[in-house]
């Protein structure tokens, strides 16, 4: 058993671009082999990373199951702030993203413990009938919802990305893209190509500097149009009481027709009761009429983003949003 208990790193790598590229198939293959809690030494253990290499490695490493920076004694310093303000800001932004995604990541680890599903997955895991995914070693799925395409060559601001069948959203712009498609993604140093599958519900929390800095309030749920579902797992995050039944799950479902989106929140199940909190629901790529009937909703026309806040009391409820037919993926 190492797959049951241990966090693993991929050995003493080197500050080479080739080792950043190698990290992706390493972690995906470990996940397929039943070892989900894996990562690499961000920036490389041996040698001296450039600021560009460290930034690109951090972008990928922040989404790895085991996220750790580590380097050999006697090499140049590898702290994010060692490479200047630009690289430090990039590292801060992607580590913030990781901490915001902790509710999603925690659920993925729960699923791994219950069913052996990898946390970080190759695309062929979700698209086994698509031969274009079989040899795709440089794009990764974080759970069922997020797909990253890291940059692993110096001086690059573009890269080829393959999106399998279905609709996808650009994480940064909310642009809707129909797959299957090959595209050239723009990725300046501050950005790693990142995509969301349509029909996705992504739970996230507030900005944190460490995992339990503040309560999970609000719990944010980002909804990306199409049919979909997600079950959120929670426990107290500290004790082993979950082994004695002190945990809970909440199921969320998206159902859509040509002109309506129904977001169903099932009643919370389980003995654990989270502290009182709010739900911040964000519906992406919708038009202004989606706010009809929701007095407290805010609509951002530039991003086509609807934001709605409700109390999270653990009870079942359904929220309905009016859609324009043209917004269907």
C-alpha positions in Angstrom: 0.0 0.0 0.0 1.5 3.3 -0.8 -1.6 4.2 -2.8 -3.8 4.0 0.3 -1.7 6.1 2.7 1.2 7.9 1.1 1.8 11.2 -0.7 4.5 10.5 -3.4 6.8 12.7 -5.4 8.4 11.6 -8.6 12.0 11.6 -7.5 14.8 14.1 -7.6 14.0 15.9 -10.9 16.1 18.6 -12.5 15.3 22.2 -13.5 14.9 21.3 -17.1 11.9 22.1 -19.4 12.0 18.4 -20.4 11.3 17.4 -16.8 8.3 19.8 -16.6 7.0 18.0 -19.7 7.8 14.6 -18.2 5.8 15.5 -15.0 2.5 15.4 -16.8 2.5 11.7 -17.9 4.3 10.7 -14.7 1.4 12.0 -12.5 -1.3 10.7 -14.8 0.2 7.3 -15.0 0.6 7.1 -11.2 -3.1 8.0 -10.9 -4.1 5.2 -13.3 -1.9 2.9 -11.2 -3.9 3.6 -8.1 -1.6 6.2 -6.5 -3.6 9.5 -6.6 -1.7 11.7 -4.1 1.3 12.5 -6.3 3.4 15.5 -7.4 6.8 16.7 -8.5 9.3 19.2 -7.0 8.1 22.4 -8.6 10.9 24.1 -10.4 13.1 21.1 -10.2 15.2 19.6 -7.3 18.6 19.6 -9.0 19.9 22.7 -10.9 18.7 26.2 -11.1 15.4 27.2 -12.6 14.9 30.3 -14.5 12.0 32.6 -13.6 10.1 31.5 -16.7 10.5 27.8 -16.0 9.5 28.2 -12.3 6.4 30.2 -13.3 5.3 27.6 -15.8 6.0 24.8 -13.4 4.0 26.4 -10.7 1.0 26.8 -13.0 0.9 23.1 -13.5 2.1 22.2 -10.0 -0.7 24.2 -8.4 -3.2 21.8 -9.9 -1.3 18.7 -9.1 -2.7 16.5 -6.3 0.6 17.0 -4.2 1.7 20.6 -4.6 5.2 21.2 -3.3 8.2 23.4 -4.1 11.5 21.7 -3.2 15.2 22.1 -4.2 18.6 20.8 -3.4 20.9 22.4 -0.8 23.5 24.5 -2.6 21.3 25.4 -5.6 20.0 28.9 -6.2 16.9 29.9 -4.2 13.6 28.6 -5.5 11.1 30.6 -3.4 8.5 32.3 -5.7 9.7 35.8 -4.6 13.3 34.8 -5.6 12.5 35.4 -9.3 11.2 39.0 -9.1 7.8 40.6 -8.8 6.3 39.2 -12.0 7.0 35.6 -11.3 5.9 36.1 -7.6 2.6 37.5 -8.8 2.0 34.6 -11.1 2.8 32.0 -8.4 0.5 33.9 -6.0 -2.4 33.8 -8.5 -2.1 30.1 -9.2 -1.7 29.2 -5.5 -4.8 31.3 -4.8 -6.6 29.3 -7.5 -5.6 26.0 -5.8 -6.8 27.2 -2.4 -10.1 28.4 -3.9 -10.6 25.0 -5.4 -10.0 23.1 -2.1 -13.7 22.0 -1.9 -13.4 20.5 -5.4 -10.0 18.9 -4.7 -11.2 17.5 -1.3 -14.1 15.9 -3.0 -11.8 14.4 -5.7 -9.7 12.9 -2.9 -12.7 11.5 -1.2 -13.8 9.9 -4.5 -10.2 8.5 -4.9 -10.5 6.9 -1.4 -13.9 5.4 -2.1 -13.5 4.3 -5.7 -9.9 4.5 -6.7 -10.5 7.2 -9.3 -7.4 9.3 -10.1 -7.4 13.0 -9.0 -5.3 14.0 -12.0 -6.4 12.1 -15.1 -5.5 11.7 -18.8 -8.1 12.8 -21.3 -8.6 9.2 -22.4 -10.1 8.4 -19.0 -13.1 10.5 -19.9 -13.0 10.1 -23.7 -12.1 6.4 -24.2 -13.7 6.3 -27.7 -11.6 9.2 -29.0 -8.3 7.9 -30.5 -6.9 11.5 -30.5 -6.6 11.3 -26.7 -4.7 8.1 -26.5 -1.2 9.6 -27.0 -2.0 13.0 -25.5 0.6 13.3 -22.8 0.7 17.1 -22.3 -2.9 17.9 -21.3 -4.4 16.8 -18.0 -7.9 16.6 -16.5 -8.3 17.7 -12.8 -11.2 15.5 -11.9 -14.1 15.4 -14.5 -14.4 19.1 -15.0 -11.2 21.0 -15.6 -8.6 20.5 -18.3 -5.2 22.2 -18.3 -2.7 22.4 -21.1 0.6 23.6 -19.5 3.3 25.4 -21.4 6.6 23.5 -21.3 8.9 25.2 -23.7 10.8 28.5 -23.1 9.7 31.6 -24.8 6.3 30.2 -25.9 3.1 32.2 -25.7 1.0 29.8 -27.8 0.4 26.1 -27.9 -1.7 23.5 -29.6 -4.7 22.3 -27.6 -7.1 19.5 -28.4 -10.7 19.7 -27.0 -12.6 16.4 -27.3 -16.3 16.1 -28.2 -18.7 18.3 -26.4 -18.8 22.0 -25.4 -15.9 23.6 -23.4 -15.5 27.0 -21.8 -12.3 29.0 -21.6 -11.6 29.4 -17.8 -10.3 32.9 -18.3 -12.7 34.4 -20.7 -15.9 32.1 -20.6 -15.6 31.8 -24.4 -17.7 28.8 -25.5 -15.9 26.4 -27.8 -17.4 23.4 -29.6 -15.4 20.2 -29.7 -13.9 18.1 -31.1 -11.5 20.8 -32.2 -7.7 21.5 -32.5 -6.9 25.1 -31.6 -4.0 27.4 -31.0 -4.3 28.7 -27.4 -2.8 32.1 -26.4 -0.9 31.8 -23.2 1.3 34.7 -22.1 3.5 34.0 -19.0 0.6 35.0 -16.7 -1.7 32.4 -18.1 -1.9 28.6 -18.6 -4.6 27.3 -21.0 -7.4 26.1 -18.8 -10.8 24.8 -19.9 -14.1 23.7 -18.2 -16.4 21.1 -19.6 -20.0 22.1 -20.3 -22.4 20.7 -17.7 -20.0 21.3 -14.9 -20.6 22.4 -11.3 -17.4 23.5 -9.6 -17.4 24.2 -5.9 -14.9 26.7 -4.5 -14.2 28.7 -1.5 -12.7 32.1 -0.5 -9.1 33.3 -1.0 -6.9 31.6 1.6 -3.3 31.8 2.6 -3.6 28.4 4.4 -6.2 25.7 4.3 -8.2 26.6 7.5 -7.6 30.4 7.6 -11.3 31.1 7.5 -14.6 29.1 7.2 -16.0 28.0 3.9 -18.3 31.0 3.6 -19.5 31.6 1.0 -19.4 28.3 -0.7 -19.2 29.3 -4.4 -20.8 27.1 -7.1 -19.9 27.9 -10.7 -22.4 26.6 -13.2 -21.4 26.0 -16.8 -24.4 25.3 -19.0 -25.6 21.9 -20.1 -26.7 18.8 -18.3 -24.5 17.8 -15.4 -24.1 16.8 -11.8 -21.7 16.9 -8.9 -21.7 15.6 -5.4 -19.8 17.6 -2.8 -18.1 15.8 0.2 -17.5 17.6 3.5 -16.2 16.8 7.0 -14.6 18.9 9.7 -11.2 18.9 7.9 -9.3 18.3 11.1 -10.2 15.1 13.0 -10.7 11.4 12.1 -14.4 11.6 13.0 -15.3 11.0 9.4 -14.3 7.4 10.1 -17.2 7.2 12.5 -19.7 8.7 10.1 -19.1 12.4 10.7 -19.3 13.6 7.1 -21.9 14.8 4.7 -22.6 15.0 1.0 -24.7 17.3 -1.1 -25.7 16.5 -4.7 -26.2 19.3 -7.3 -27.7 18.8 -10.7 -28.0 20.9 -13.8 -31.0 20.2 -16.2 -31.6 22.4 -19.2 -34.1 22.8 -21.9 -34.0 25.1 -24.9 -35.1 28.1 -22.7 -34.6 27.1 -19.0 -31.8 26.0 -16.8 -32.9 24.2 -13.6 -30.3 24.0 -10.8 -31.3 21.3 -8.3 -29.8 21.3 -4.8 -30.6 18.0 -3.0 -31.0 17.9 0.8 -27.7 17.4 2.6 -27.1 13.8 3.6 -25.0 12.6 6.5 -24.3 13.3 10.2 -21.9 16.2 9.8 -23.4 19.7 9.8 -21.2 22.4 8.3 -21.3 25.8 10.0 -23.9 28.3 8.8 -22.9 29.8 5.5 -24.1 31.3 2.2 -24.1 29.9 -1.3 -22.8 32.1 -4.0 -24.1 30.8 -7.3 -22.4 32.0 -10.5 -24.1 31.0 -13.8 -21.7 31.5 -16.7 -22.4 32.4 -20.4 -26.0 33.5 -19.9 -27.9 36.6 -21.1 -29.6 39.2 -18.9 -33.0 37.5 -18.9 -31.5 34.7 -16.6 -31.8 37.2 -13.8 -35.6 37.4 -14.2 -37.4 36.4 -11.0 -34.2 36.7 -8.9 -34.4 40.1 -7.2 -31.0 39.8 -5.5 -29.2 38.6 -8.6 -26.4 40.7 -10.2 -25.6 40.5 -13.9 -22.3 41.3 -15.5 -23.0 42.0 -19.2 -19.3 42.0 -20.2 -18.7 38.5 -18.9 -22.3 37.3 -19.3 -22.2 36.2 -15.7 -25.1 36.0 -13.3 -24.4 36.0 -9.6 -26.9 35.0 -7.0 -26.5 34.6 -3.2 -28.8 32.4 -1.0 -28.5 30.9 2.5 -27.2 27.3 2.6 -29.4 25.6 5.2 -29.0 22.0 3.9 -32.5 21.8 2.6 -33.5 20.8 -1.0 -34.3 23.5 -3.4 -34.5 24.2 -7.1 -33.5 27.5 -8.9 -34.7 28.2 -12.4 -33.1 30.5 -14.9 -34.5 31.7 -18.2 -32.1 31.2 -21.1 -31.8 32.5 -24.6 -32.0 29.6 -27.1 -28.8 30.8 -28.9 -26.8 30.2 -25.7 -27.1 26.5 -26.0 -23.7 24.8 -26.3 
